[in-house]
Amino acid sequence: MTSLFTAPTAGRTPDPTLAHRRADATVTLTGPDGAPLADRDVVVRQTRHAFWFGCIGFDLVDLASGTSADPEYDQRLADAWFGVFNQATLPFYWGTFEPERGAPRTEPMLAAARWFAERGAVVKGHPLVWHTVQPDWLLGLPDAEVERLQRERIRRDVAAFRGVVDTWDAINEVVIMPVFTAQENAITPLARQKGRVEMIRMAFEEARAENPGATLLLNDFDLSTAYECLIEAVLEAGIRVDRLGLQSHMHQGYLGEERTLEVLDRFSRYGIPIHFTETTLLSGDLMPGHVEDLNDWQVASWPSTAEGEARQADEIERHYRTLLSHPSVEAMTYWGLSDRGMWLNAPGGLLRADGSAKPAYDRLRDLVAGEWWLEPTTLRTDAEGRVRFTGFLGDYTIEHPGGGASALTLTTPGTTTLSATLTP
């Protein structure tokens, strides 16, 4: 019998040529009077990728909110960030977002979110529900009170950021949530009492009630069958999951193409688009393989090395090519721009602590803004005002040097026919 959760395999086969991310466009151009613009030179210019090339924006919150202690350094980071990325993940950890009960840090985070959005980035909040980085003032409260406050927190923040942050990691790392023992918190007992599925229902239903158009993710680091079983239980319970989040903090070594594609094949069968939400690749010594909880590896110094930087650059390219080859993947977030302030002090950034670019940054920029980007191209319309070009899915402008421009979007791979009016 066919499983309820098994999607058709057509269209999910990896394609390293990335044909599923390109369109062969024929665009008919007309002037304001509706007449075809025949035999004219026009410039086709790409302005945005449809694929979300993401990175956390944690390093830039102070600059974006006007509180930077080192604006020159932070501006260098910002220039590097926008040189590659088009999607920012901002930190909404409850314990740091509202360290004092009733005093959330809404205004500085909203200023940061608007700063990214005004510069063309999609902004995601991470996360609405998690058992880690919790406020101390929740400790000791009855489960029912914790649940009430958690629900209020979700509604408050989703409503406050609606229109600027419309994508959320609704709930994070639920597989381990009810059995988490590394630190005391008020969410694990609640998850133990309610169960995983009902915790997820709470997060998704409260968020969707405040922003029906939001894109909500179920996100986890556990890529085992335990996560698959949880997804199936959630879908059986009638909970709508917009995107599946898969983490890949590779502090102990690169997963490799075969392992990555095996993971993608398993999780793509639900027919839900996949976001690789948290990815790290090191440019220094790897963490020993015997460490089970990455947080347990605490070292005084963890430097980036020349050998490690070469390895990281190679692995960055291989990983991105592998993810883009799979049609189910629509986003990839790198978890750290600079080594300064990296999780676990690991050398996982694309920039060194001084802000200089590692080879991995240059390699990724060459892909995103080079090989996978259409440089401004001058084309001549035919007798019927048509131009033809091939480009990656995303946003474009067509400009007439003599005056007039139009924006268009390539949304469907393969052959597509569009029309545009060039207006002054």
Secondary structure, 3 states (H helix, E strand, C coil): CCCCCCCCCCCCCCCCCCHHHEEEEEEEEECCCCCECCCCEEEEEEEEECCEEEEECHHHHHHHCCCCCCHHHHHHHHHHHHCCCCEEEEECCHHHHCCCCCCCCHHHHHHHHHHHHHCCCEEEEECCECCCCCCHHHCCCCHHHHHHHHHHHHHHHHHHHCCCCCEEEEEECCCCHHHCCCCCCCHHHHHHHHCHHHHHHHHHHHHHHHCCCCEEEEEECCCCHHHHHHHHHHHHCCCCCCEEEEEEEECCCCCCHHHHHHHHHHHHCCCCCEEEEEEEECCECCCCCCCCCHHHCCCCCCCECHHHHHHHHHHHHHHHHHHHHCCCEEEEEECCCECCCCHHHCCCCCECCCCCECHHHHHHHHHHHHHCCCCCEEEECCCCCEEEEEEECEEEEEECCCCCEEEEEECCCEEEEEEEECEC
